Amino acid sequence: MTLLNENLTEERWFKLSFFSQMANLGSEVSRTIQWKIKDPKRSSHAFESALELLDLTIADSKNNERSKLSELCRLREVLADYFCFDNIYGSNDEKWNSYFYAFNYAANLNSEACIAQK
């Protein structure tokens, strides 16, 4: 697989916790939102990057639980609907930022716990 981000490999991505994966994905979604009006080309690139990270997250074996995998696949569907199609699910920028904020918070808690254990 050729990745948009040259510094990213499946091996490096798969080493991240699920929360870190989702927080990084959320950063790309946030960039997509930020550039939507200012620079549609940059927004499109950020969205492609977000989908790439989401596909890697889906491919990661630690995320193979049925409920988690189902959520990730639904997330891909709803993101594509919002940014590329008719937004039939009624998403908005604020909802996306709130959704991914929780993963960012959890990833930070997780990393602080790891530091405390060392």
C-alpha positions in Angstrom: 0.0 0.0 0.0 1.4 3.4 -0.9 0.7 5.8 1.9 0.1 9.6 1.5 2.3 10.2 4.6 5.7 9.0 3.7 6.8 8.7 7.3 3.9 6.3 8.2 4.1 2.6 7.9 1.6 -0.1 8.8 4.0 -1.4 11.4 4.3 2.1 13.1 0.5 2.6 13.0 -0.3 -0.8 14.4 1.9 -0.1 17.4 -0.3 2.8 18.4 -3.1 2.3 20.9 -6.6 2.3 19.4 -7.2 5.7 21.2 -4.1 7.2 19.7 -5.1 5.9 16.2 -8.5 7.5 16.6 -7.0 10.8 18.0 -4.7 11.0 15.0 -7.6 10.3 12.6 -9.5 13.1 14.4 -6.7 15.5 13.7 -7.0 14.8 10.0 -10.8 15.3 10.2 -10.2 18.5 12.0 -7.8 19.7 9.3 -10.4 18.7 6.7 -13.0 20.9 8.5 -10.5 23.8 9.0 -9.6 24.0 5.3 -13.1 23.3 3.9 -13.8 27.0 3.1 -10.2 28.4 3.0 -8.6 25.9 0.6 -10.8 23.1 -0.7 -7.7 21.3 -2.3 -6.0 21.1 1.1 -9.3 20.0 2.7 -9.6 17.2 0.1 -6.0 16.1 0.8 -6.6 16.1 4.6 -9.8 14.0 4.0 -7.9 11.5 1.8 -5.3 11.3 4.6 -8.1 10.7 7.2 -9.5 7.9 5.1 -6.1 6.3 4.8 -5.7 6.4 8.6 -9.1 5.0 9.1 -8.4 2.2 6.6 -5.2 1.3 8.5 -7.2 1.3 11.8 -9.7 -1.0 10.2 -6.9 -3.3 9.0 -5.2 -3.4 12.4 -5.8 -6.9 14.0 -6.2 -5.4 17.5 -9.4 -3.7 16.2 -11.0 -6.9 14.9 -13.7 -7.1 17.7 -17.0 -7.2 15.9 -18.5 -4.2 17.6 -15.3 -2.1 17.1 -14.9 -3.1 13.5 -18.6 -2.3 12.9 -18.2 1.1 14.4 -15.1 1.9 12.3 -16.8 0.8 9.1 -19.9 2.9 9.9 -17.6 5.8 10.8 -16.1 5.6 7.3 -19.5 5.6 5.7 -20.7 8.6 7.7 -17.5 10.6 7.1 -17.7 10.0 3.4 -21.4 11.0 3.4 -20.6 14.2 5.2 -17.6 15.4 3.2 -18.4 13.9 -0.2 -22.1 13.3 -0.6 -25.5 14.5 0.7 -25.0 14.3 4.5 -28.1 12.1 4.9 -26.9 11.4 8.5 -27.1 15.1 9.5 -23.5 15.5 10.6 -21.9 18.8 11.2 -18.4 20.2 12.1 -19.2 20.5 15.8 -20.4 16.9 16.1 -17.2 15.6 14.4 -15.0 17.7 16.6 -16.9 16.4 19.7 -16.7 12.8 18.6 -13.0 12.8 18.1 -12.3 14.9 21.2 -13.2 12.0 23.3 -10.5 9.8 21.7 -7.9 12.6 22.1 -8.8 12.8 25.8 -8.6 9.0 26.2 -5.2 8.9 24.3 -3.8 11.5 26.6 -5.0 9.7 29.7 -3.5 6.5 28.3 -0.2 8.0 27.7 -0.1 9.7 31.1 -0.8 6.3 32.7 2.1 4.7 30.7 4.4 7.5 31.8 3.3 7.0 35.5 4.1 3.3 35.3 7.7 3.9 34.1 
